[in-house]
Amino acid sequence: MTISNRMGGKILADGLKAQGVELIFGVPGESYLALLDGLYDQRETIRFITCRQEGGAANMAEAYGKLTGQPGICVVTRGPGAANASIGLHTAFQDSTPMLLLVGQVGRQMQDREAFQEVNHGIFFSEMSKWSAEIRDPSRIPEYLNHAFHSALSGRPGPVVLSLPEDMLREEAEVEDAPPAIPVQPAPAPEQIKQIREMLLEAESPLMVLGGGGWNHEACRIHTLFADQQDLPVAVSFRCQDRMDNDHRCYIGDLGIGPNPKLHQLVQDSDLLIVVGARMGEMTTGGYRLMGIPVPNQKLVHIHPGADELGRVYRADLPINASVQQFAQALSQLETVPSEGWRERTAKARQSYEAFQQPPEAPGNVNFADVVRHLSEALPADAIITNGAGIYSSWGHRFYRFHKFPSQLGPTSGAMGYGMPAAISAKLVFPEREVVCLAGDGCFMMNGQEMATAVQYGLNLIVLVINNGMLGTIRMHQEKSYPRRVHGTALHNPDFAALARAYGAFGAKVEKTSDFPDLLAEARKAGRPALLEVVVDPEALTPNASLSEIRNHALKN
């Protein structure tokens, strides 16, 4: 522990090292120059990734938290920098991801005068963080840092914000560094585990749903083993498909965008839902229609690390305040329940999943379903797939199979521009694994400038830009609600392949489905970041219906 007199910026940098931080994402700003100076002394142990926009930096930090279970660290400047970073922070909040956002601030003597770029960060971030505070005394930096890491990791994981007045970072103090945080994980009581067994013994059509944050490989393994032993069907919540090997016989699909209608029916027909980690929010429940509110039609066992989430929307028959890791350990001790009556139901649900994964015919020269299926077959089992928000992602979720945790990075918050920064983070954390980003043309343009970051750091990731010349999700809703009154959703795009080459990456255009296998192989062997522009017919809007079919259905109704 360091006790010598140090500037606040060095105390903070040393404190981050003491917490085990190895990677920081940020855009340098004048408001935290003293912290950058402190990080200079830690440059051999803490790597600072210089990003091109604070939104990209925040998304990278959020993805780091998803991948590692440790807080992703993002450093930005005051005002505009803080506002840009708020998107990634909001994703961390809704996705239950541990994250620490460090924000430079105007000097203490200038506050409350609307000084240059001044924003009250405590108020600004209060609705999208677990805790937001300002450090006004350098001697208290270890205390605040200790609280920040404990808060980000304990209970329901989430983001924390610390505001850093620039004069505080230059002021000296004599203080010890705090030791690494020891997060608090709630655990189930033994009688609650026994009660689950009793409820399973009474159930005729149970269903397990896995999702939310706080997972690790071991928790995924134990839940998979439990489902296998019990012959339990297992669905996953929105963008949580890597919680169970999609090839497992008990895996029956995801409750997300464009879900299997038979899976929705299975949820409604179940007499017992065991929900582990998932909040069962709007996307997962099909607009809160699959379960009665506040009392579900099904018996509900709801396991969640956040006590405030239990009973917030649904009154569970058995609410259990526990992290998924602690629950997994307790579940591993549960005696197997005789399940002959469930085996056939699980097998039928699996058959429905398999049938739903068959690529349909699609308008145009590129069938994106076939592209995704080839991607799924060609990539190794530990490949990491990232995406942002947009109707294109429904094709990826439906036709790609995930096998290992962690291998899926997507914002359950529905934030566009996430996929490219997340891919950079994934390649930094797991340089030996293949990383592929799926991005719509609108989605990519929101953080596509981070391709320069990928080139700068030599990150050999691959980006598929699905180009249909429009904001597809919004166009779909326009046609459903206001058919033929299209306004504001058309996009005039650059030549994405040429843009990638301008950055120094490999760039090529996919204009026919048959072109994709060879171009993907070239991209994988390029030895540098790569971008494949996949030109998709605007009519191929969703896997279930073309744009014209959606419009015509709306006009008839």
Secondary structure per residue as TSV (DSSP state, phi and psi in degrees):
chain	resnum	aa	ss	phi	psi
A	1	M	-	360.0	132.4
A	2	T	-	-86.0	133.3
A	3	I	-	-121.5	-12.5
A	4	S	S	-63.1	161.6
A	5	N	E	-66.7	125.3
A	6	R	E	-140.2	154.9
A	7	M	E	-69.2	154.3
A	8	G	H	-55.9	-39.2
A	9	G	H	-61.3	-38.2
A	10	K	H	-74.1	-38.4
A	11	I	H	-57.6	-43.1
A	12	L	H	-67.7	-44.5
A	13	A	H	-62.3	-43.9
A	14	D	H	-65.3	-36.2
A	15	G	H	-66.2	-38.0
A	16	L	H	-64.1	-39.7
A	17	K	H	-63.1	-42.3
A	18	A	H	-61.8	-29.1
A	19	Q	T	-82.3	-0.3
A	20	G	T	89.5	13.9
A	21	V	-	-68.1	131.9
A	22	E	-	-118.8	-16.7
A	23	L	E	-142.5	132.7
A	24	I	E	-129.8	137.2
A	25	F	E	-110.3	135.6
A	26	G	E	-170.0	170.2
A	27	V	-	-121.2	115.5
A	28	P	-	-57.2	141.8
A	29	G	-	-143.8	153.2
A	30	E	G	-65.5	-22.1
A	31	S	G	-73.0	-14.9
A	32	Y	G	-130.9	37.7
A	33	L	H	-58.4	-35.9
A	34	A	H	-67.0	-32.5
A	35	L	H	-69.9	-42.0
A	36	L	H	-59.1	-37.9
A	37	D	H	-65.2	-39.7
A	38	G	H	-65.2	-37.2
A	39	L	H	-70.5	-22.5
A	40	Y	H	-59.0	-39.8
A	41	D	T	-70.9	-17.1
A	42	Q	T	-106.7	15.9
A	43	R	T	-64.8	-19.8
A	44	E	T	-82.2	-17.5
A	45	T	T	-115.9	-27.3
A	46	I	S	-118.3	118.9
A	47	R	E	-90.0	127.6
A	48	F	E	-101.9	118.0
A	49	I	E	-96.4	113.2
A	50	T	E	-81.5	115.1
A	51	C	-	-98.9	171.3
A	52	R	S	-98.5	-12.8
A	53	Q	S	-158.8	145.3
A	54	E	H	-63.4	-29.9
A	55	G	H	-62.3	-41.1
A	56	G	H	-63.5	-43.1
A	57	A	H	-61.1	-44.2
A	58	A	H	-65.8	-39.8
A	59	N	H	-65.6	-36.7
A	60	M	H	-63.3	-43.5
A	61	A	H	-64.0	-40.5
A	62	E	H	-62.7	-44.5
A	63	A	H	-62.4	-37.9
A	64	Y	H	-59.0	-43.4
A	65	G	H	-61.9	-40.6
A	66	K	H	-63.1	-42.0
A	67	L	H	-73.0	-35.7
A	68	T	H	-109.1	-21.1
A	69	G	S	79.6	-0.4
A	70	Q	S	-107.4	153.9
A	71	P	-	-59.9	127.3
A	72	G	E	-76.3	135.1
A	73	I	E	-105.6	126.9
A	74	C	E	-127.4	134.6
A	75	V	E	-123.0	124.8
A	76	V	E	-138.4	167.2
A	77	T	-	-89.1	175.5
A	78	R	S	-68.6	170.2
A	79	G	T	54.6	-107.8
A	80	P	H	-56.8	-40.3
A	81	G	H	-63.6	-42.6
A	82	A	H	-63.8	-42.7
A	83	A	H	-63.3	-43.1
A	84	N	H	-61.2	-39.6
A	85	A	H	-73.8	-15.4
A	86	S	H	-62.6	-27.6
A	87	I	H	-63.9	-47.6
A	88	G	H	-64.2	-34.7
A	89	L	H	-66.2	-42.2
A	90	H	H	-62.1	-39.2
A	91	T	H	-61.3	-44.7
A	92	A	H	-60.6	-36.8
A	93	F	H	-68.2	-49.9
A	94	Q	H	-72.7	-26.2
A	95	D	T	-94.4	2.7
A	96	S	T	55.5	54.5
A	97	T	-	-112.7	128.9
A	98	P	-	-68.1	132.1
A	99	M	E	-159.1	147.6
A	100	L	E	-127.3	118.0
A	101	L	E	-103.3	118.8
A	102	L	E	-102.7	123.3
A	103	V	E	-122.3	122.0
A	104	G	E	-62.1	152.6
A	105	Q	E	-141.4	158.0
A	106	V	-	-61.4	159.1
A	107	G	-	-59.7	153.1
A	108	R	G	-60.7	-35.1
A	109	Q	G	-74.7	-11.0
A	110	M	G	-103.6	-4.2
A	111	Q	T	-69.8	153.7
A	112	D	T	69.3	21.2
A	113	R	S	-117.4	7.8
A	114	E	-	53.3	53.5
A	115	A	-	-67.0	173.6
A	116	F	T	-53.1	118.0
A	117	Q	T	63.3	21.8
A	118	E	-	-75.2	133.0
A	119	V	-	-140.6	140.7
A	120	N	-	-78.2	97.2
A	121	H	H	-66.0	-31.9
A	122	G	H	-60.9	-43.3
A	123	I	H	-74.2	-45.0
A	124	F	H	-58.1	-41.6
A	125	F	T	-97.4	2.8
A	126	S	G	-62.7	-29.7
A	127	E	G	-89.7	-2.8
A	128	M	G	-133.0	27.6
A	129	S	S	-148.9	158.5
A	130	K	S	-75.2	-31.2
A	131	W	E	-157.4	135.3
A	132	S	E	-134.1	123.8
A	133	A	E	-147.0	167.3
A	134	E	E	-121.8	133.7
A	135	I	-	-92.0	113.8
A	136	R	-	-106.1	-6.3
A	137	D	-	-133.7	119.8
A	138	P	G	-60.8	-26.2
A	139	S	G	-68.8	-14.9
A	140	R	G	-101.1	5.4
A	141	I	H	-57.1	-47.3
A	142	P	H	-59.7	-37.2
A	143	E	H	-63.3	-49.2
A	144	Y	H	-65.0	-39.3
A	145	L	H	-65.9	-40.6
A	146	N	H	-59.5	-47.8
A	147	H	H	-62.7	-41.8
A	148	A	H	-61.1	-47.2
A	149	F	H	-68.1	-40.8
A	150	H	H	-61.9	-43.0
A	151	S	H	-66.7	-43.1
A	152	A	H	-63.5	-31.6
A	153	L	H	-100.2	-22.1
A	154	S	S	-90.1	150.0
A	155	G	S	61.1	-136.0
A	156	R	S	-73.7	115.7
A	157	P	-	-59.7	155.8
A	158	G	-	-178.3	-178.3
A	159	P	E	-89.9	151.4
A	160	V	E	-130.3	146.6
A	161	V	E	-122.9	132.2
A	162	L	E	-121.6	122.2
A	163	S	E	-91.0	137.8
A	164	L	E	-126.4	94.5
A	165	P	E	-56.2	135.0
A	166	E	H	-66.0	-31.2
A	167	D	H	-73.0	-30.0
A	168	M	H	-63.6	-37.9
A	169	L	H	-68.9	-22.1
A	170	R	H	-91.1	-16.8
A	171	E	S	-75.8	145.7
A	172	E	E	-96.8	153.1
A	173	A	E	-155.2	159.5
A	174	E	E	-114.5	108.8
A	175	V	-	-155.7	151.3
A	176	E	-	-83.2	150.3
A	177	D	-	-75.2	145.8
A	178	A	-	-81.9	144.4
A	179	P	-	-70.0	168.1
A	180	P	-	-57.5	146.7
A	181	A	-	-66.8	146.0
A	182	I	-	-115.3	98.5
A	183	P	-	-66.6	150.9
A	184	V	-	-99.3	120.5
A	185	Q	-	-114.8	116.5
A	186	P	-	-65.8	148.1
A	187	A	-	-127.9	152.1
A	188	P	-	-74.4	152.2
A	189	A	-	-80.3	148.4
A	190	P	H	-55.0	-37.7
A	191	E	H	-67.2	-27.1
A	192	Q	H	-69.8	-37.8
A	193	I	H	-65.9	-39.9
A	194	K	H	-63.3	-37.4
A	195	Q	H	-66.9	-34.4
A	196	I	H	-60.4	-43.1
A	197	R	H	-62.4	-41.6
A	198	E	H	-63.0	-39.8
A	199	M	H	-69.3	-34.4
A	200	L	H	-67.4	-37.7
A	201	L	H	-62.1	-30.4
A	202	E	H	-88.1	-15.2
A	203	A	-	-81.0	144.2
A	204	E	S	-106.1	-26.4
A	205	S	S	-142.6	67.7
A	206	P	E	-79.0	160.0
A	207	L	E	-148.1	134.9
A	208	M	E	-104.0	138.5
A	209	V	E	-123.3	124.3
A	210	L	E	-109.5	143.6
A	211	G	-	174.1	-165.2
A	212	G	S	76.3	-170.1
A	213	G	S	-99.4	177.4
A	214	G	-	87.2	12.7
A	215	W	-	-85.0	157.4
A	216	N	-	-141.1	176.9
A	217	H	H	-59.2	-41.3
A	218	E	H	-66.9	-40.5
A	219	A	H	-62.7	-40.5
A	220	C	H	-63.2	-42.3
A	221	R	H	-62.7	-45.1
A	222	I	H	-66.7	-41.7
A	223	H	H	-66.9	-36.4
A	224	T	H	-64.7	-43.7
A	225	L	H	-62.7	-42.0
A	226	F	H	-61.1	-47.5
A	227	A	H	-62.3	-40.1
A	228	D	H	-64.4	-43.1
A	229	Q	H	-66.4	-34.8
A	230	Q	H	-93.0	-6.4
A	231	D	T	58.9	38.0
A	232	L	-	-87.1	133.6
A	233	P	-	-71.8	141.1
A	234	V	E	-128.1	122.7
A	235	A	E	-108.5	164.0
A	236	V	E	-124.2	155.2
A	237	S	E	-78.9	175.5
A	238	F	T	-52.8	121.6
A	239	R	T	59.7	36.5
A	240	C	-	-127.4	36.7
A	241	Q	G	-72.6	-13.4
A	242	D	G	-88.5	8.5
A	243	R	G	-74.5	-15.3
A	244	M	S	-151.2	141.0
A	245	D	-	-56.7	121.1
A	246	N	T	-68.2	-10.7
A	247	D	T	-88.1	-7.0
A	248	H	S	-68.5	143.2
A	249	R	T	-63.5	-22.2
A	250	C	T	-90.7	-10.8
A	251	Y	E	-77.3	128.7
A	252	I	E	-125.8	8.7
A	253	G	E	122.4	178.0
A	254	D	E	-112.9	145.3
A	255	L	E	-95.8	81.6
A	256	G	S	-140.5	-141.4
A	257	I	S	-72.5	130.6
A	258	G	S	57.5	50.9
A	259	P	-	-73.7	166.0
A	260	N	-	-64.3	118.5
A	261	P	H	-56.4	-32.5
A	262	K	H	-69.0	-28.7
A	263	L	H	-70.2	-42.4
A	264	H	H	-57.7	-42.5
A	265	Q	H	-65.5	-37.0
A	266	L	H	-62.7	-40.5
A	267	V	H	-61.5	-45.1
A	268	Q	H	-67.2	-31.9
A	269	D	H	-85.5	-9.9
A	270	S	-	-68.2	147.4
A	271	D	S	-102.0	-5.9
A	272	L	E	-149.5	124.1
A	273	L	E	-111.5	125.3
A	274	I	E	-109.1	102.6
A	275	V	E	-102.5	116.8
A	276	V	E	-112.5	109.4
A	277	G	S	87.4	-26.7
A	278	A	-	-81.7	144.1
A	279	R	-	-78.9	-18.7
A	280	M	-	59.9	58.5
A	281	G	-	-84.3	-165.8
A	282	E	T	-59.2	-48.3
A	283	M	T	-67.0	-42.6
A	284	T	T	-68.6	-30.9
A	285	T	T	-100.3	13.5
A	286	G	T	60.0	47.4
A	287	G	T	77.2	34.1
A	288	Y	T	63.3	30.8
A	289	R	T	-101.5	-14.4
A	290	L	S	-82.3	-18.6
A	291	M	S	-135.6	138.7
A	292	G	-	-65.6	148.9
A	293	I	S	-124.5	127.9
A	294	P	S	-86.6	-11.6
A	295	V	S	-103.3	111.7
A	296	P	-	-65.2	154.7
A	297	N	S	-71.4	-26.0
A	298	Q	S	-93.4	152.7
A	299	K	E	-65.7	139.7
A	300	L	E	-127.7	124.7
A	301	V	E	-106.2	116.8
A	302	H	E	-117.7	113.9
A	303	I	E	-106.3	122.0
A	304	H	E	-151.6	142.1
A	305	P	S	-74.0	-17.1
A	306	G	-	-97.9	113.2
A	307	A	T	-60.3	-33.5
A	308	D	T	-67.1	-24.3
A	309	E	T	-77.5	-30.7
A	310	L	T	-69.7	121.1
A	311	G	T	85.1	-1.4
A	312	R	T	-66.8	-43.6
A	313	V	S	-116.0	-44.2
A	314	Y	-	-114.7	134.9
A	315	R	-	-85.8	105.6
A	316	A	-	-80.4	148.0
A	317	D	S	-70.9	-31.2
A	318	L	E	-140.1	91.2
A	319	P	E	-82.7	131.9
A	320	I	E	-126.5	115.1
A	321	N	E	-84.1	98.5
A	322	A	-	-156.6	147.2
A	323	S	-	-72.7	156.6
A	324	V	H	-64.8	-30.6
A	325	Q	H	-70.3	-43.3
A	326	Q	H	-68.3	-38.3
A	327	F	H	-65.0	-39.7
A	328	A	H	-59.7	-43.2
A	329	Q	H	-62.2	-41.0
A	330	A	H	-69.1	-38.1
A	331	L	H	-65.0	-31.7
A	332	S	T	-64.4	-16.2
A	333	Q	T	-94.3	-4.2
A	334	L	S	-74.4	131.1
A	335	E	-	-68.1	138.2
A	336	T	-	-60.3	139.0
A	337	V	-	-97.2	131.6
A	338	P	-	-55.3	130.2
A	339	S	-	-136.7	27.3
A	340	E	H	-55.9	-34.3
A	341	G	H	-72.3	-16.2
A	342	W	H	-93.8	-21.4
A	343	R	H	-60.3	-44.5
A	344	E	H	-66.0	-39.4
A	345	R	H	-63.5	-42.0
A	346	T	H	-64.1	-42.0
A	347	A	H	-64.0	-40.0
A	348	K	H	-66.2	-39.5
A	349	A	H	-65.6	-36.9
A	350	R	H	-66.4	-40.8
A	351	Q	H	-61.9	-38.4
A	352	S	H	-64.1	-39.7
A	353	Y	H	-62.7	-45.5
A	354	E	H	-60.6	-43.1
A	355	A	H	-66.2	-37.3
A	356	F	H	-68.4	-21.5
A	357	Q	T	-84.1	-6.2
A	358	Q	S	-71.9	125.6
A	359	P	-	-61.8	129.2
A	360	P	-	-82.7	169.2
A	361	E	-	-68.2	147.7
A	362	A	-	-138.7	145.7
A	363	P	S	-63.8	151.9
A	364	G	S	92.5	179.7
A	365	N	S	-85.2	-15.1
A	366	V	-	-118.2	120.4
A	367	N	-	-96.2	104.6
A	368	F	H	-65.6	-25.6
A	369	A	H	-62.0	-43.8
A	370	D	H	-65.7	-36.1
A	371	V	H	-61.2	-47.0
A	372	V	H	-66.9	-40.3
A	373	R	H	-62.3	-41.5
A	374	H	H	-63.7	-41.4
A	375	L	H	-57.3	-45.0
A	376	S	H	-63.1	-36.7
A	377	E	H	-81.0	-30.6
A	378	A	H	-83.3	-33.9
A	379	L	S	-79.5	152.5
A	380	P	-	-66.4	161.8
A	381	A	T	-63.1	-24.5
A	382	D	T	-97.2	11.3
A	383	A	-	-61.1	147.9
A	384	I	E	-107.7	127.8
A	385	I	E	-111.8	129.4
A	386	T	E	-119.4	156.0
A	387	N	E	-157.4	160.6
A	388	G	-	-99.9	-132.2
A	389	A	S	-121.2	145.2
A	390	G	S	150.5	161.1
A	391	I	T	-63.6	-25.3
A	392	Y	H	-57.7	-31.8
A	393	S	H	-66.1	-24.9
A	394	S	H	-65.0	-31.7
A	395	W	H	-66.8	-42.6
A	396	G	H	-64.0	-45.7
A	397	H	H	-64.1	-36.1
A	398	R	H	-78.3	-38.1
A	399	F	H	-107.8	-6.6
A	400	Y	-	-97.2	144.1
A	401	R	-	-112.1	126.7
A	402	F	-	-96.6	145.3
A	403	H	-	-124.7	-31.1
A	404	K	S	-130.5	155.9
A	405	F	S	-106.6	135.4
A	406	P	S	-90.0	137.3
A	407	S	-	-143.0	1.6
A	408	Q	E	-127.3	126.0
A	409	L	E	-126.0	109.6
A	410	G	-	-150.2	146.6
A	411	P	-	-83.4	114.0
A	412	T	T	-69.2	-12.8
A	413	S	T	-73.5	-13.0
A	414	G	-	74.6	29.7
A	415	A	-	-84.0	127.2
A	416	M	T	-73.0	158.6
A	417	G	T	81.0	9.9
A	418	Y	-	-82.3	-36.0
A	419	G	H	-60.9	-43.5
A	420	M	H	-65.1	-51.7
A	421	P	H	-61.2	-38.5
A	422	A	H	-62.6	-37.5
A	423	A	H	-64.5	-38.5
A	424	I	H	-62.3	-46.2
A	425	S	H	-60.3	-44.5
A	426	A	H	-61.5	-40.4
A	427	K	H	-72.1	-29.7
A	428	L	H	-71.1	-39.1
A	429	V	H	-76.0	-41.4
A	430	F	-	-125.1	73.2
A	431	P	T	-62.2	-22.6
A	432	E	T	-82.8	-10.7
A	433	R	S	-99.6	151.8
A	434	E	-	-80.1	138.9
A	435	V	E	-128.5	127.4
A	436	V	E	-127.8	129.1
A	437	C	E	-103.2	129.8
A	438	L	E	-100.0	126.1
A	439	A	E	-143.2	133.5
A	440	G	E	-72.0	166.7
A	441	D	H	-63.5	-40.4
A	442	G	H	-69.4	-40.3
A	443	C	H	-64.5	-45.8
A	444	F	H	-61.7	-40.2
A	445	M	H	-67.0	-14.2
A	446	M	H	-78.1	-27.9
A	447	N	H	-141.5	23.8
A	448	G	G	-63.7	-20.4
A	449	Q	G	-63.9	-16.4
A	450	E	G	-72.5	-4.6
A	451	M	H	-57.9	-33.6
A	452	A	H	-62.6	-35.8
A	453	T	H	-66.4	-43.2
A	454	A	H	-60.6	-41.4
A	455	V	H	-67.7	-43.2
A	456	Q	H	-58.2	-38.5
A	457	Y	T	-101.0	9.0
A	458	G	T	63.7	44.2
A	459	L	-	-98.2	109.9
A	460	N	-	-84.5	63.3
A	461	L	-	-92.3	168.1
A	462	I	E	-124.1	135.3
A	463	V	E	-116.6	128.4
A	464	L	E	-103.6	113.1
A	465	V	E	-96.4	113.4
A	466	I	E	-88.5	106.3
A	467	N	E	-104.3	107.3
A	468	N	-	-119.2	10.0
A	469	G	S	70.7	25.2
A	470	M	B	-163.4	165.1
A	471	L	-	-83.8	91.1
A	472	G	H	-60.4	-42.7
A	473	T	H	-62.7	-45.8
A	474	I	H	-69.7	-37.0
A	475	R	H	-60.5	-41.6
A	476	M	H	-59.7	-45.6
A	477	H	H	-67.9	-34.6
A	478	Q	H	-60.2	-47.3
A	479	E	H	-67.5	-31.2
A	480	K	H	-72.0	-40.4
A	481	S	H	-100.0	-32.0
A	482	Y	S	-136.7	65.1
A	483	P	T	-56.4	138.2
A	484	R	T	68.1	3.7
A	485	R	-	-107.3	60.3
A	486	V	-	-79.3	129.1
A	487	H	-	-152.5	126.2
A	488	G	S	83.8	3.1
A	489	T	-	-109.9	-2.2
A	490	A	B	-79.4	144.7
A	491	L	-	-125.2	134.8
A	492	H	-	-103.2	107.8
A	493	N	-	-99.9	157.5
A	494	P	-	-76.0	174.7
A	495	D	-	-78.0	100.8
A	496	F	H	-63.8	-37.7
A	497	A	H	-63.3	-42.7
A	498	A	H	-66.7	-37.4
A	499	L	H	-61.2	-43.1
A	500	A	H	-60.6	-43.5
A	501	R	H	-64.7	-33.0
A	502	A	H	-64.8	-32.4
A	503	Y	H	-74.0	-17.5
A	504	G	T	102.6	10.6
A	505	A	S	-96.9	168.2
A	506	F	E	-75.9	135.8
A	507	G	E	-139.2	134.6
A	508	A	E	-151.7	161.1
A	509	K	E	-115.8	132.1
A	510	V	E	-103.1	111.4
A	511	E	-	-112.7	-7.2
A	512	K	S	-139.8	146.7
A	513	T	G	-55.7	-40.1
A	514	S	G	-66.6	-17.8
A	515	D	G	-75.3	-24.0
A	516	F	H	-64.3	-48.0
A	517	P	H	-54.2	-46.0
A	518	D	H	-68.4	-40.8
A	519	L	H	-69.0	-35.3
A	520	L	H	-63.4	-42.8
A	521	A	H	-60.7	-41.2
A	522	E	H	-62.5	-44.0
A	523	A	H	-62.4	-39.3
A	524	R	H	-68.1	-27.4
A	525	K	T	-97.6	2.6
A	526	A	S	-66.6	-26.6
A	527	G	S	73.4	18.5
A	528	R	S	-159.6	170.7
A	529	P	-	-56.0	147.4
A	530	A	E	-137.5	148.1
A	531	L	E	-133.6	129.0
A	532	L	E	-114.0	117.4
A	533	E	E	-85.5	113.1
A	534	V	E	-98.5	108.3
A	535	V	E	-84.6	112.4
A	536	V	-	-113.3	138.3
A	537	D	-	-63.6	131.8
A	538	P	T	-56.0	-25.5
A	539	E	T	-65.7	-27.9
A	540	A	-	-82.4	66.4
A	541	L	-	-78.3	-47.8
A	542	T	S	-132.0	162.6
A	543	P	S	-66.3	-20.7
A	544	N	S	-95.7	-27.4
A	545	A	-	-155.9	144.4
A	546	S	-	-78.4	168.3
A	547	L	H	-59.2	-44.0
A	548	S	H	-65.0	-38.9
A	549	E	H	-64.1	-39.1
A	550	I	H	-64.7	-44.5
A	551	R	H	-64.0	-47.1
A	552	N	H	-63.8	-37.0
A	553	H	H	-63.8	-40.3
A	554	A	H	-66.5	-39.0
A	555	L	H	-66.6	-33.0
A	556	K	H	-74.2	-23.5
A	557	N	-	-107.9	360.0
